[in-house]
Amino acid sequence: METLIIHPKNKEQLAAIKAFVKALKIDFTTKKSTYNPEFVAKIKRSEAQMKEGKGVKIAIEDLWK
């Protein structure tokens, strides 16, 4: 068998997925994220800023200058 890892984007999706799996009588386990949600939000904002070209790249040679 395979293991599926599902990443719902909100509580509504999570509830729907759980209801679906329960209806099919499939065993499942849940695991809470070990990361602070505020930290995750900061990382996602930073990734979005990099995609928009708002980041600064530093050459490896210049790190210790």
Phi, psi and omega in degrees: 000168179248157173251131178256135174247118185247138182242084178294147183271345179205175183294328180296314178296319180298315180297319180294318180296316179298317180297318179298313181295319178296320180297327178274000180057044177260130177290141176210159176234156178242153179218124179282149178293140179274355181267145176292129182302327178294321178296315179299318179297320178297317180297317180296321176298317180297318178298319179296319179296321178296319179295329180278358179083017182268003181271168178240127178258136179242129179294147181303322181296334184266000183299323187257016180269000000 
